[in-house]
Amino acid sequence: MSQNDSPYLDSVPPELPAGPPEMPQEQRHATVFTGKTSEFFGIWIINVVLSILTLGIYSAWAKVRTERYFYSNTKIAGSPFEYLADPVRILKGRLIAYVLVITLSILAHLQLFFLLVPFYLLILLTVPWMIYLGLRFRARYSAWRGLKFRFVDGIYEAYVNFMFKPILGFFTGNLLWPWVRLSQHEYMGNGHRFGGKRFSFQADLGRYYLPFLISMGIGAAALIIYMVLIFASIGIGGMSPEGGDKPSTDAMIWVMLPAIIFLYVAMFVISIYIHTKYMNFFWNGLRLGTHRFESSLRTRDMLWLYFSNGIAILLSLGLAAPWAMIRMANYRAAHFTFISAGNIDELSAEFESGRDSTGSEMLDALDLDMGIGL
């Protein structure tokens, strides 16, 4: 066979790609909240009146109406969220909570401490279980684009992250608190699912320690200033306005009162600061497959919102509560972004092939909302 007759001359080698595969282009989807105070006030006032008239029974229906309003008016990529919970399930959880509170009150009133202490400890032992139920309930009855969320982590992990690790942190003088909070965020983040995709959470422990150390420094400085003011009030109280030996109680009170107010304000600022920072850390470290989230809440804005909302509610005897809730929802939506990698419609397509309804009836029977917030 001649060289020109070779069968390999006519074959064309496959063309190799010029470089690595192109990464999906990210798209930013801002969160939009469309709720209005004038609309929500009618829902809120009816909820309050009926809850009072029914001695709290209607509060379960009130919660569903409130949640559905805020969910349906919160939109990402033009699609609103849905709240699908049944008020009866919420009522069951609240009745259990009411029974526990009433039992504690009766035991305390009768001074039956031999029953009160074990009963109180028993309730504390159920807190991680209630947190687990709350996470599962909220996920199971929340949806977006017709797809439900799920929470699949177990009770054992809830006890590890919400009881054993906090106890360990307590015995180390709370120096492990950032590690404890990071572990709780990992439990909540990694345990959620949406359609056929799983959430994942990853964050740097060092970032959790920075706001914690700043808070410790601010708290220590505030405590020192508080002690100085207290000692100053004691010194002023020992001075008599008439020059005698009788202490001036009024003068002492006028110095102690600002000291106490200062300490409470300092603790309030610290709590809002660290809560805001950790909330940003949680959302910025969360992933849904290749998609991610961005939270940009600012401490000074949150402080102003809480302070001004509180003043407005106080001066209006509570009637400004709907306005405050709408205002807070608007701010949080304006500082939250969903960043999708590629086509967002792929979430729906993947879910349809990964649906699993095994054991759903048993989950329905166990679902309760115990009203535990994180």
Buried (B, 14 or more C-beta within 10 A) or exposed (E): EEEEEEEEEEEEEEEEEEEEEEEEEEBEBBBBBEBEBEBBBEBBEEBBEBBEEEEBBBBBBBBBBBBBBBBBBBBBBEEBBBBEBBBEBBBBBBBBBEEBEEBBEEBEEEEEEEEBEEBBEEBEEEBBBBBBBBBBBBBBBBBBBEBBBBBEBEEEBBBBBBBEBBEEBEEEEEEBBBBBBBBBBBBBBBBBBBBBBBBBBEBEEEBBBEBBEBBBEBBEEBEEBBEEBBEBBEEBBEBEEEEEEEBBEEBBEEBBEEBEEBBEEBBBBBEBBBBBBBBBBBBBBBBBBBBBBBBEBEBEBBBEBBBEBEEBBEEEEEBBBBBBBBBBBBBBBBBBBBBBBBEBEBBEEBBEEEEEEEEEEEEEEEBBBBBBEE
